[in-house]
Amino acid sequence: MRHYEIVFIVHPDQSEQVGAMVERYKNMVTQGGGQVHRFEDWGRRQLAYPIQKIHKAHYVLMNVECTSEVLAEIENAFRFNDAVLRHLTIQMKGPVTEMSPMMREEKRAPREDLIMRDGDSTEPVSA
């Protein structure tokens, strides 16, 4: 079995059904003898460019280990699901289980841009 990273974006009006969609895809993998190594729901995010006049979408990332037949079944499900706007599948060399950079960025405390005043090295002041 091979390892794959799958990212797909869902129409924002269908965000409530993302959980059911993900469960269906996870079941496809596990029933095919594979396993899901990582699942991340990135939530609604701004798109880099509009897709079908939509500016925001719901992002989901999955790292799975499955056969090529199961992968073809998942990609076929993506194609016939109108709620999935785009999907991308990449073959990986091994399982990836650590948190993605997108999730690490969200876990960090929000950082304000701070500027030091001239001669005042102890008290940062926001710009």
N, C-alpha and C positions, 0 to 999 in steps of 0.2 A: 504494500500500500504506500501511496505517496502522500506528502504533506502539502497542503494548499492554504493560502491566505485569501479569503473572500471578503470583499467590501461591496456593499450594495446600499443604494440610497432609495428611500421610499417617499412617495408623494406625501406632503405634509397633512393632507386631509385624512390620510390613512394611518396616522401615527398611533392611533389606539390599537390597531390590529397588528402592530409590529411584533408584539409578544407572541401572538398565535402563529405568525409567519415564521418566526425564528424557531419556535417549537417544532413546526412541521419540517423545517430544514434540518434541525438537529436529529429528529426522528429518522429522516432519510439516511443520515450518516450512520447512526447507531444500528439501524436495522440492516444496513449493508455491511456490518462488521467493523465499521470504523469508529473513531471517537473524536469528540470536540475538545481541543486542547485549550482554546481561549475564545471567549465571547465578550465583546464590548459593545454596549449601546451608547453611541456618542451623542445621541439626541438630535434635536433640530439645530441645523447650522446654516449659515449663509452660503449659497453656492457661488462659485467663482464667476459663473456666467449663467444667465437664465436658461432653463430647460423647459420647453413647452410653456413659456411665459410664467414659470415658477422661479422664485428667487430664494426660497428656503426649502430644505428637505431634511428628512430623518436619516442619519447615517448609522450603519451597523457593520461591525467587523467580526469575522469568525476565522479562527485557525483550526483546520480540520485535518484528520488523517483518514483517507478513504480511497476506494478504487476509482478507476476512471469511469466506470459505468455509473456509479453513484454521483460522481461529479457531473457527468452528462445529464443525469436526471435533475440535479439541482439547477443547473444552468437552463435546462428546458423549462423548469418551473419559473425561473426568473423571466424568461422570454414571454411566457403566456400569462404572467401576472401584470396587469396594467398599473398596479400601484408601484412596482419597482421601476424607477426611472432609468437607472444605470446600474451596472454591476461590473466588477473586475475580479478576475481570479488569477492568482500568481502561484506557480509551483515553488515550494520552498525546499531547502536542503534537509531540514529537520523540523521537529516540533518547536513551536514558539509559544511559551507560556507566560513570559514576563509582560508587564503592562506596556502598552504602546505609548509612544511619545505624546499622542493626543490626550490620553488619559492622565499621564504624568503631569501634563500642563494644567489640567483641570484640578488635580489634587493639590497643587501648590497654592499657597495663599495669594490672593490678587496683589500684585506689586504696583505701587504707585511710582510714577516717574519722579524721582527726587533730585534736587539740585543743591549742592553745598554752597553756602554763602562765602564770599571772600573773607578770609581770616577767621571764619567760624567753622572749626573742624568737628565739633561735637553735635551740633543740632542740624539735621537735614530739614530743608524747607521745601514744600511742594511748589512747583512752578506755577 
